[in-house]
Amino acid sequence: MGKGAPAAPNPTSVAQAQTGSNRETAITQAGLNMVNQTDAQGNTLNYNQIGTWADGTPRYEAKQGLSAAGQQLLGATQGTQQNLANLAKEQSGRLSGLLNAPIDFSQQKNYLEGLTSGALDKRWNQLSQQNETDLVNRGIRPGSTQYDNLKNQFMVNQSDAYNSANVNNYNTALQSQMALRQAPLQELLALSGQGQIAQPQFTNGPQTAVAGTDVAGIQQAGYQNQMAGYNAGQQQLGGLFSAGASLIPLLSDRRAKTDIKRIGTADNGLGIYLYRYRSGGPFHIGVMADEVERVSPSAVVMGPDDLLRVNYAEAFA
């Protein structure tokens, strides 16, 4: 009886509506975030629309610009870097011969050995004399086993000292020549570093922060509200008709009612109305006697106040 229950929201339609709402929210938020900027030095950041994506969403570019003074300084800096890069290129040509040549440190090694050899000879001659004197003072004579052993140990120590000095001379000469060999390489690398291109610094794209409208939640809430209203109406109608079956007839004359609003249609075609009595009180739900009289005349009776009343049980039999 009355209007049927409201239809549940279509999931596909709701999803499409939600997607569309989110897209429009993102576009609006991006537009609000893309604010052109100019800093205290006159450098600028401007956003320009350069078309649209396949779905029609606007597409933008962020363009950075330097002030006049900054642009002039950048040009001078880039010119200097280009000059240094050209110099590095010219100097790199001579490195092939330098790197292909073997490292020769023999002269320096011989020079160092000459210095240490003279000093070592003088030192060990003194030690040898001191050692002989010490052996004699201790009563250890040449030809004895103890003398030979101590003499051999002295010679081993002397040989180790000369070997250690030669190794140090070798490493020192090698390190010195390596430093000389690396000097032009380091100069070239320094020039090359000055000629490097500065990496571009791009600004981050604006982010959308406003949450999209909850279309699905709104539709679901509306559907639930409609169902609640529908169920409440059904309960009220059921209660009304149950009451009408025991409390008949009920005053249903249109002339006795006010604030009348049709809210549905019964299965037999009778209108269902929301109204209040002119005498006061809350809203009621029911029918109009003049309409019932056309459908079921026997369900309508005249009261002592000359107002029509309706037997609901018979009207909806």
Secondary structure as GFF3:
##gff-version 3
##sequence-region A 1 317
A	DSSP	alpha_helix	11	33	.	.	.	ID=ss1
A	DSSP	beta_strand	37	38	.	.	.	ID=ss2
A	DSSP	beta_strand	44	52	.	.	.	ID=ss3
A	DSSP	beta_strand	58	65	.	.	.	ID=ss4
A	DSSP	alpha_helix	68	92	.	.	.	ID=ss5
A	DSSP	alpha_helix	95	100	.	.	.	ID=ss6
A	DSSP	alpha_helix	106	137	.	.	.	ID=ss7
A	DSSP	alpha_helix	145	194	.	.	.	ID=ss8
A	DSSP	alpha_helix	215	246	.	.	.	ID=ss9
A	DSSP	beta_strand	250	251	.	.	.	ID=ss10
A	DSSP	three_ten_helix	254	256	.	.	.	ID=ss11
A	DSSP	beta_strand	257	265	.	.	.	ID=ss12
A	DSSP	beta_strand	271	277	.	.	.	ID=ss13
A	DSSP	beta_strand	284	286	.	.	.	ID=ss14
A	DSSP	alpha_helix	289	295	.	.	.	ID=ss15
A	DSSP	three_ten_helix	297	299	.	.	.	ID=ss16
A	DSSP	beta_strand	300	302	.	.	.	ID=ss17
A	DSSP	beta_strand	308	310	.	.	.	ID=ss18
A	DSSP	alpha_helix	312	315	.	.	.	ID=ss19
###
